[in-house]
Amino acid sequence: SDVYKRQTQSTWGKIEKHLQQQEMSRLSCQKLKAQNLSFLVKENTNKRSFCATQAALDEEPRFLEMVKAYFDEAAQYTAIRKDKLEVYKNCNTVLKVMLPLRRDNGSIEFIPAYRAQHKHHRLPVKGGTRYSPHVELQEVEALSALMTFKCAVVDLPYGGGKGGIRIDPRQYSAREIESLTRRYTLELAKKGFIGAAIDVLGPDMGTTPREMSIMKDTYQMFFGHLDINAVGCVTGKSISQGGISGRVESTGLGVFYGIRELLKDEGLMHRYGLTTGVNNKRVIIQGFGNVGYWAAKFLTESGAKLVGVIEYNGSIYNENGIDPNDLYRFLQDKKPIFAYQKAAEVYKDDTAFYKECDILIPAALERAVNKYNADRIQCKILAEAANGPTTIAGAEILTNKNVLILPDLLLNAGGVTVSYFEWLKNLEHVRPCLLYTSPSPRDS
């Protein structure tokens, strides 16, 4: 009928108008997004700041691609067949699980968690567990590959592993973190991704001996009656839970040892315009967590001068030196670094990263030194305390500027080395101090 026809035409007219509005809205959003992206990339090109937009950094290879590119570059100096190199390069096993969490306010979240086992040529695999909002599948694959190569460099009997939960631990209560940690441990156990003979977890960014002890307790509670070595399923635990003295500071101490030994080389120091020895060397550290703090502590105790520190929320600089112990206590109160009053210069960005120094230590996230900021860096030695902090393009720029790079595969291996001692202690079921005893008078 005519009435039906008019109603149909009216309905289709409304639908068409709605679709046109949607299309205009979509095009407007695309245009706005393109303008913002263009502005951000332009701003990043001018500032060339590593903590600027992710859009510009994405022009470089992603972390996993970067690790593989470094592998390919090194593989050119070997006589190993290409098909074998492909086997060595790629990750064997990756796990992703979703962890349910009831928040303290009653709401429920589903949080992604991961674990990668890069190579099983040596078992168990070994690697840290990080709690960070940046954790994702490719990141844990890349980090597990670096763990394989790192263990090979220092000749530890492990394959590489890595895992984590995608959270910002600063936004979660202690109860919530414990609940997530226990659920994560159970999920790993059900899938065969944890155990003293399978996969030994360790601490990393965002995790402490507390989280490691919770993992051990959870695994031992459910599987300890079947596994006499259950305590060895993780390292970096509290000493009362089977840990070992020195594990907390081991990575930072290894960084210090590596720098100290390098500075003894007269030929290299002359080539890079430095005097031998740690004394009076100006040091800037990016990332003042567990690794950065302990590296700063040992370096300053040996005569170096900590002149700059960069954190995620700002940076500080003082050419007369910064007390690492005082700064660490200040940051433990959850205060932003730019509120630290004992520094001569404070910034709400990463300005201190580009101040002149002798030794620059990136001890935070990967790809901190890249093609957008490497030309602004004013150091003579770049000591890689973080995992993969320098991109290939960044390394090329620094090399052309006559900057010596101490690679992460060796420099930050102190943590996994001491973890190996803790693992052995757990497997032996003895206290090291009681292993060897002096003979009693009756034996003589």
N, C-alpha and C positions, 0 to 999 in steps of 0.2 A: 504494500500500500504506500501511498504518498507520505503518510505520517512516519512509517517505518524507514522509508528512504531518507527523509529529512533527518531523523534521529541518527541513522547510520552515518550520514555525511557529517553531521555535527560531531559525532564521537570520533570519527577518523580525523576530522579537522583538529580536535583537541589533542589527539595522539601525535599528529604530525607537528603541531606547534610545540608540544612537550619535547619531542625528539630534537627539533631544531634548537630549542633552548639548551637541551643537554649537550648537543654538538658544539654550540657556541661556548658553553661553559667549559667543555673539555678542551677546545682550542685555546681558550683564554688561559686555562691552567697550564697547558703545554707551553704557551708563549711566556707566561710568567716564570715557569720553571726554567725555561731556556735562558731567560734574562738573568735570573738569579744565579744559575750555574755559570753563565758567562762572567758575571760580576765576581763570583767567588773564585773562579780560576784566575781571572785577571788580578784580583787582590792577592791571591796566593803567589802568583808569579812575581808580583812586586815585592811582597814581604819575604817570600821563600821561607816560610816557617814550617817546621816539621809538624807542629800542632795546629796548622791551618786546615783547610778543607780536605776532606777525604776524596773529593772529586778530582783534585789535582794529583794526589798520590796514586790514584787508580790508573793514571797514565803509565806508571811503572809496573813491572810484573808483580802479581800478588805474591804473598809470602811463600806459598808452596812452590809457585813457579820460580821464584828467586832462589830457593834452596836447590831445586833441580838444575837451574842454570849454573849455579856454583859447582854442583856435582859434575855437570858436563864439562865445565872448564877444567876442573882438576883431572877428569878422566882422560883428557887429551895427553897427559903425561904418563899414562900407563899403557901396557901392551895387552890389556884385557879385552876380550871380544865384546862387540857392541851388544849382542843379545844378552850376555851375562851382566853387562853394566845396567841394562834395563831392569833385570831382576833385582839387582842390588839397590836400584834407585827408588823403586815404587813400593808403596806401603802394602803389607800383607793383609792386615785385618783392621777394620774400623767399626766401632759400635756407637750408635746413637740411641739414647733412651730419653723418655719424657718423665720427669719426676713430679708427682703431685705434692703440693705443699699447702697446708692450711696455715694461713697467716695469723698473727696474733689478733687481728681485727675480725677474724672469722671468715674472711674471703679465701678462695682457693685459687692457686696459680699452678700452671703446668710449665715446668722449667726444663729446657733442653740440657742434656749432659752428654759427654763424649769420652771415648777412650780409643786410642790408636796403638796398635802393635806393629811397628815398622818391619822388623825382621826377627825370625825365629831360629836363625842359625846358631845362636847361643841363647840358652834359657836359664833363668827367667829373663823376660824383658824388664827394663827398668826405666822409670821416668816419673816426672813430677805431676802434680795435680793442681791446677790453678782455678781460682774462683775469680772470674773477671767478666764484665759485660761484653768483652771482645772475643770470648771463646766461641769458636765455630769449627766446622768439620775440617776445612783446609788447614786451619791453624794447628790443630792437634796432629794432623798428618805431617806437616812440615817440622814441627817440634820433635816428633818421634823420630824422624829421619836424622835430625841433628843429634839426637841422643845416641843413635846407632853409631854415627861417625865419631862422636865424642868418646864413647866407651872404647872404640877401636884405637883412638889416639892414645889413651892412657892405659890401654890393655886390660880393661875390666871384662869379666866373663858374662856380659849382658848383651842382649839385643836392645833396640831402642823402643821406648813407649812414651806416651804422653796422654793426659786427659784433663778434664775440667768440667765445671758447671758454669753456665752462662748467667751469672748474677754479679751485682755489685755488692760485696759483703758489707759495705758501709750502710746499705739500705735495709739490712735484715738484722733481727735480734739474734742473740746467742742461741736461744731455743730453736729458732727457725733454721739457723745454720746447722745446728746439731741434727735436727730432723732430716734436712736435706742430705747431710753427710752419711747418715745411717742408711737412708733409702738408696743413695748412690752406691754404697758398698754392697748392699744386698743385690742390686741389679747387676753389678759387676760379677758378683759371686755366682749368680744364676747363669750367667753367660760364659763363665770360665775366664774372666778377665782380672782375677786377683788371686794371689796365693804365692807362698814363698818359692815355689818351684815353677810358677807360671808367669806371673806379672806382679812385680813389687813396686808399689806406688811410693811416692815421696812428696815432700812439700814443694810448693812453687809460689808464684804470685798469688797473694790473697789467702794462703793457707799457712798454718803454724803448727807447732807440736800438738796443740789441742785437737785440731782436725785429724791429724795422723793418729793420735791416741784413740779418738772416737772410731775411726775406721778399724783399727786393730781390735778394739773392744767388740765392735759389731761382728766382725768376721770370726773372732774367737768364740763369741757367744753362740753362734749358729753352726759353726763348722769346726770348732776347736777339738771336739771329741773324735773327729775323723782325721785331724791333721796335727801331728805332734809339733810341727814347725809353724803353727798358725801365727805366732808372735812376729815372725819374719815376713808377714804379708805386706807390711809397709815399713818404711824407714823415716827418720826424722821425728820419731815419737818422743814424748817426755821420757826422761831418764827412768822415772818410776814405772813406766809402762814398757820398758825394754829398750829404751833409747841409749845413746852413747854420748859421752861428754865431747864437746867440740863440734857437734853437728850444726848447731845454729849458726856459728860464725864461719863455718868451713868454706863456703863459696867466696865470701868476702876475703878470707885469709888467703885463699888460692889466687884471687886477683892481685892481692898485695905481693905474694911470692913471685908471681909472673912478672909484675912490673919491676920489682926489686932486682930480679936476675937479669932482666933486659938492661937495666940501667948500669950494670957492671961491665957491659961490653964497650970498651973504649973506642973501637973502630966504628960501631954503629952510632954511638953518642956524638963522635966527631962529625960523622956524615950528616946527622940531623941537627947539629948546632946545639948540643946539650953537654953539660958536664956529667961525669959519672956519679952514681950514688943518688939516693932518695932525697937527701937533705936539700932543703930550700926549693924543691920543685913545686910549682903552682898547679893545683889540681882543681878541676871542676867536675862535679858528678851530677848526672841526670838520673833521678830516681833515688830517693833516700829511704828506701825500705831496708829489708834485712841485708841484702848484698851491698847496697850503696853505703849504708851506715858502717858496717864492719870494715869495708875497704878503706873508708875515710879514717876510721879510728886507727887502724894499723899503719896507714901511711903517715898520718900526723904524728903518731908516737915515734916514728922513725925519722922525723925531721921535715916532712913535707908540709906544705901550707894549703889548707882547703880554702879556696877563695870564692867558689861559687857552687850553688846547689839549685837544681831545677826540679820542681814537682809538677803534678798535673794541674795545680791551681795557681801557679806563679813561680817566681824564682828570686834568688837573693845573691848579692855579690859584695865582697869586702876584700880589697887588696891586702889588708893587714891580717887576714885570716879569720876563719869561722871555727868555733869550738864544736866539733861533731857531737860530743856527748850532750852539751847544752841544747843544741838544735834538735837532737833526737828526742830528748825529754819534752821539749816544747811541742813537737809534732805528735807525741803520744797522747796529748790532751785534745786531739782532733781539731787543732787550730790550723787555719790556712798559713802557708809558708810566708805569704806577703805580710802577715801580721807580726812577723819576727822582728823585734825592735833593735836587735844587736848587730844588724847588718848595715853597712854603709849605704847600700843601694837595694831597694826592694821593687819588684815588678809584678804585675798581674798577668804577665805572659812569660815567654821563654827567653827573654833578652839575655840573661846571664849565660845561656848556652853558647853565645857567640862572642863572649869576652875572651881576651887573650890569656892563654895559659900554656903550661908545658905538657900537661896530661889531661885529656878529656876522657871521662869514663861514662859511657851510656849504660845505665844499669836498670832500665825500665822495659819498655816494649820493643818489639821488632820494628825495623824500617825507620828508626829515629833519625838516622843520617841518610839523606837521599839527595837526588839531583836538584831539589829545590832549595836546599840549605847548606850543602857541603861546601860551596864556595865562600860561605860566610864564617865557617868554622876556623878559629885561630889557635890551633893546638899543634904540637910537634909529634905527640904520640896519642893515638886513639886506642884506648884499651877497652875491648868489647866484653863488658861484664854481663850484659843482657844476651839473650839468644837471638841471633840474626839482626843486630841493630843497624847494620850498614847495607844498603842496597848496592847492586852491582854498579850502577851509575854513580852513586855516592862514593864508592870505593875508588873508582877510576878518577874522579875529580880530586880526591884527597891524595892519591898516589902522584898525580901530576903536580900537586902543590908540595911534594916532598914531605908528606905526613906518613909516619910509620904506623901501621895498623897491627895491633896484637889480636889475633883471631879468637873468637869465642870458644871454638872447639877445644882449645887448650886452656884458655885463661879462666873460664868459669867451671872447670871440671873438678874443682875442689869439693863441691857438694856431693856429687855422685861418688867420689873416691871415699869420703868418710861414710857415706851411706853403705858402701860395700863392707866397711869394717863393722858397722852396726848389724848388717845382714848376717855376716859370719858369726858375730857374737850370738845372735838369736838361734842360728843353726847348731852351734856348738853346745848350747844350754849350759854354759859356764860363765862365771864372771871373770873377765880378763885378769883382774888382780889376784885371783885364786888359781889361775891356770899354772903358774910357775911359783913354787915356794922354795925357800932356802932349806937345805938339809938341817935336820935337828941334831943336837949334840949326841943323841943316842945313835945316830947313823954313822958317826965318825969313829 
